[in-house]
Amino acid sequence: MKPFADRLVEIVREKASRVVVGLDPRPESIPAEFGTGPRAVLDFNAEILRLVREHAVAVKPQIAFYERLGPPGLEVYAETCRRARDAGFLVIGDVKRGDVPETAKAYAEAHLETFPADAITVNPYFGRDGIDPFLATAKKRGAGLFVLVKTSNPSSKEIQDLDVGGKPLHVKVAEMTFEWGAELVGASGYSSVGAVVGATHPAEAARIRAAMPMRIFLVPGYGAQGATAADVAVCFEPGGLGAVVNASRSVVFAWERKPWSERFGAARWREAVAESARVMKEEINAAIIPR
């Protein structure tokens, strides 16, 4: 299969979009028309895929929201991934796995072979021998990895900003991630090993970008977490490539938030979802592409 990075660059150019929609189902917010239980989550996800198809290049199901539903939830996760791929999206499994080598190998096989994802998020805390099994499986499958480098939550600084030889730890991890991706560079020039870099820390994101040229960033924090299109702009390289931006609640449950709650309300929730994805796409493009 063509390397993940090349497939992502192609779909970004094709759709003129950098939008990733996080499929993080919250049963209490799913419209009553879908009923309850795991089937309601699957049917709701399917409708979200239809609504954002024109505007998003990828979806990112966060596996925790499916695991909490028990075994049926994992079936919904897998089927959601399959339906998303069938609809033309790339699928980023937000699983944040990492462990000692043999367990990491099992995680890599599970989430890049058994479950139908194109890329996954991984935890670098175990070092090179904990990353190698993911690299090997990604290379074999043409898949992608997004290494946690600087996450969007406020307390990330407690660990990720620690001084390591005169550099913040997140910069050191960025440099290591850059090296880990050297063998997975595709024809586009981008590596299929990228980084998770929170939009809520734009100054740190700029330093990470300097340490990781020609690597793709998965950027959370836009929307509900407070980051704007101007904040995410530092994650991109000239020409508008090098990053994709995730939004979950602010798109999937858009009708619960201003301005969509005032403009559409719950009765027109489908319009709120589609419009929020469209506006997100246009705001990001306006911030990163010179006129």
C-alpha positions in Angstrom: 0.0 0.0 0.0 1.1 3.6 -0.7 2.7 5.1 2.4 0.3 6.9 4.8 2.1 10.3 4.4 1.7 10.2 0.6 -2.0 9.3 0.9 -2.6 12.1 3.4 -0.8 14.7 1.2 -2.9 13.5 -1.8 -6.3 13.8 0.0 -5.3 17.2 1.6 -4.6 18.5 -1.9 -7.7 16.9 -3.4 -10.1 18.3 -0.8 -8.2 21.5 -0.1 -8.7 20.7 3.6 -6.7 20.0 6.7 -9.6 19.0 8.9 -9.8 15.8 11.0 -13.0 15.1 12.8 -12.7 13.3 16.2 -15.4 10.6 16.5 -15.7 10.7 20.3 -19.2 9.6 21.0 -20.9 10.8 24.2 -24.2 8.8 24.6 -25.8 11.6 26.6 -25.4 14.0 23.6 -26.4 11.7 20.8 -29.9 12.8 19.4 -32.8 10.7 20.7 -33.7 9.6 17.2 -30.8 7.2 17.2 -32.0 5.4 20.4 -29.5 4.1 22.9 -26.7 1.6 23.2 -23.8 0.7 20.9 -26.0 0.6 17.8 -27.0 4.2 18.4 -23.3 5.1 18.5 -22.6 3.4 15.2 -25.6 4.9 13.4 -24.7 8.4 14.8 -21.1 8.0 13.6 -22.3 6.9 10.2 -24.4 10.1 9.9 -21.5 12.3 11.0 -19.4 10.7 8.3 -22.0 11.7 5.7 -22.3 15.2 7.0 -18.5 16.0 7.1 -17.4 14.0 4.0 -17.0 17.1 1.8 -14.9 19.0 4.4 -12.7 16.5 6.3 -9.8 14.4 5.1 -9.7 12.0 8.1 -11.5 11.0 11.2 -10.0 10.1 14.5 -12.0 7.8 16.7 -10.7 7.9 20.3 -10.9 4.3 21.4 -11.6 5.1 25.1 -15.1 6.2 24.2 -15.7 2.8 22.6 -13.9 0.7 25.3 -16.2 2.0 27.9 -19.1 0.4 26.1 -17.4 -3.0 26.6 -17.0 -5.7 23.9 -19.8 -4.3 21.7 -18.1 -0.9 21.8 -14.9 -2.4 20.2 -17.1 -3.9 17.5 -18.6 -0.4 16.9 -15.0 1.1 16.8 -14.0 -1.4 14.2 -17.1 -1.0 12.1 -16.8 2.8 12.4 -13.2 2.6 11.0 -14.4 0.3 8.2 -17.2 2.6 7.2 -15.0 5.7 7.3 -12.4 4.1 5.0 -15.2 3.0 2.6 -16.4 6.6 2.6 -13.0 7.8 1.5 -11.6 9.1 4.8 -8.2 8.2 6.3 -8.7 6.8 9.8 -6.4 7.8 12.7 -6.9 5.4 15.6 -6.4 7.5 18.7 -5.1 4.7 20.9 -2.0 6.2 22.5 -0.3 2.8 22.9 3.2 2.1 24.0 4.9 -0.7 26.0 7.9 -3.0 26.2 8.9 -4.6 22.9 6.8 -7.7 22.8 3.7 -6.0 24.1 4.3 -3.1 21.7 4.5 -5.6 18.9 1.1 -7.0 19.9 -0.4 -3.5 20.1 1.0 -2.6 16.7 -0.5 -5.7 15.1 -3.8 -5.1 16.9 -4.2 -1.5 15.8 -2.5 -1.4 12.5 -3.6 -4.9 11.2 -6.6 -6.3 13.1 -8.4 -2.9 13.4 -8.8 -1.1 10.1 -6.9 2.1 10.9 -4.5 4.0 8.5 -2.5 5.5 11.4 -2.5 5.5 15.2 -1.2 7.6 18.0 1.7 6.2 20.1 3.4 6.9 23.4 7.2 7.3 23.2 7.8 6.9 27.0 9.4 3.4 26.5 12.1 4.7 24.2 13.4 3.3 21.0 12.8 -0.4 21.7 9.2 0.4 22.5 8.8 2.3 19.3 10.5 -0.1 16.9 7.6 -2.6 16.7 5.3 0.2 15.7 7.8 1.4 13.1 8.2 -2.1 11.7 4.5 -2.7 11.4 3.8 0.8 10.0 6.5 0.2 7.3 5.0 -3.2 6.4 1.4 -1.9 6.2 2.0 1.5 4.7 0.6 2.9 7.9 1.3 6.0 9.9 2.3 6.9 13.5 1.7 10.1 15.4 4.0 10.2 18.4 2.9 12.2 21.5 5.3 15.1 21.6 3.4 18.1 23.1 -0.2 17.4 24.1 -2.9 20.0 24.3 -3.9 19.6 28.0 -2.8 22.4 30.4 -0.8 20.2 32.8 1.3 18.7 30.0 4.0 21.1 31.0 4.5 19.2 34.3 6.4 16.5 32.3 6.7 17.6 28.7 8.4 20.9 29.5 11.0 19.5 31.9 14.6 20.6 31.1 16.7 17.8 29.5 20.2 18.9 28.8 19.2 22.5 28.2 16.1 21.7 26.1 12.5 21.1 27.1 11.7 17.4 27.0 9.1 17.9 24.2 11.9 19.3 21.9 14.1 16.3 22.7 11.2 13.9 21.9 10.6 15.9 18.7 14.2 15.4 17.7 14.0 11.7 18.4 10.7 11.3 16.5 12.3 13.1 13.5 15.0 10.5 13.5 12.6 7.6 14.0 10.8 8.6 10.8 13.8 8.7 8.5 13.1 5.3 7.0 9.4 6.0 6.3 9.7 9.0 4.0 7.5 8.7 1.0 7.5 10.2 -2.5 5.9 13.3 -1.2 9.0 14.0 1.0 7.0 13.6 4.2 7.5 10.8 6.7 4.7 8.5 7.8 6.0 9.1 11.4 4.6 12.4 12.6 3.9 14.1 15.9 0.9 15.0 18.1 1.4 18.7 18.8 -1.3 20.7 20.6 -2.6 23.9 19.1 -3.0 25.3 22.6 0.7 25.7 22.9 1.7 27.7 19.8 5.1 28.9 21.0 6.1 25.3 21.8 4.6 24.2 18.5 6.8 26.6 16.6 9.9 25.1 18.2 8.8 21.6 17.4 8.2 22.5 13.8 11.7 23.9 13.6 13.0 20.5 14.9 10.8 18.4 12.6 10.8 19.6 9.0 8.9 17.4 6.5 7.0 15.7 9.3 3.2 15.7 9.6 1.7 17.1 12.8 -1.7 15.9 14.2 -2.9 19.0 15.9 -5.6 18.7 18.7 -7.0 21.7 20.7 -8.9 23.6 18.0 -12.4 24.5 19.0 -13.7 23.3 22.3 -10.2 23.4 23.9 -9.8 27.1 22.9 -7.3 27.2 20.1 -8.0 29.2 16.9 -7.0 28.9 13.3 -4.3 31.5 14.0 -2.9 29.3 16.8 -2.6 26.2 14.5 -0.9 28.1 11.7 2.6 27.7 13.2 2.3 23.9 12.8 2.2 24.1 9.0 5.0 24.4 6.5 5.1 26.9 3.6 2.5 25.9 1.0 0.0 24.7 3.5 1.2 21.1 4.1 2.7 19.4 7.2 -0.3 19.3 9.5 -3.9 18.3 10.0 -6.1 19.7 12.7 -8.5 17.7 14.8 -11.8 18.9 16.3 -14.1 16.6 18.1 -16.9 18.2 20.3 -16.9 21.5 18.4 -17.9 19.6 15.2 -19.6 16.3 16.2 -21.8 18.1 18.8 -21.7 21.5 17.3 -25.4 22.3 18.0 -24.5 22.4 21.7 -22.1 25.3 21.3 -22.3 28.9 20.2 -22.7 30.1 17.5 -24.3 27.0 16.1 -26.7 26.5 19.1 -28.1 30.0 18.4 -28.2 29.6 14.6 -29.5 26.1 14.3 -30.3 24.6 17.7 -30.9 20.9 18.4 -33.7 20.6 15.9 -31.3 21.3 13.0 -28.3 19.5 14.4 -27.3 18.1 11.0 -26.9 21.5 9.6 -24.8 22.6 12.6 -22.4 19.7 12.2 -21.9 20.3 8.4 -21.5 24.0 8.8 -19.1 23.8 11.7 -16.8 21.5 9.6 -17.1 23.8 6.6 -16.2 26.9 8.6 -13.3 25.1 10.3 -11.9 24.1 6.9 -12.2 27.7 5.6 -10.7 29.3 8.7 -7.7 27.1 8.7 -7.1 27.6 5.0 -7.4 31.3 5.4 -4.8 31.3 8.2 -2.1 29.2 6.4 -2.5 29.8 2.6 -1.2 33.2 1.3 -3.8 35.1 -0.7 
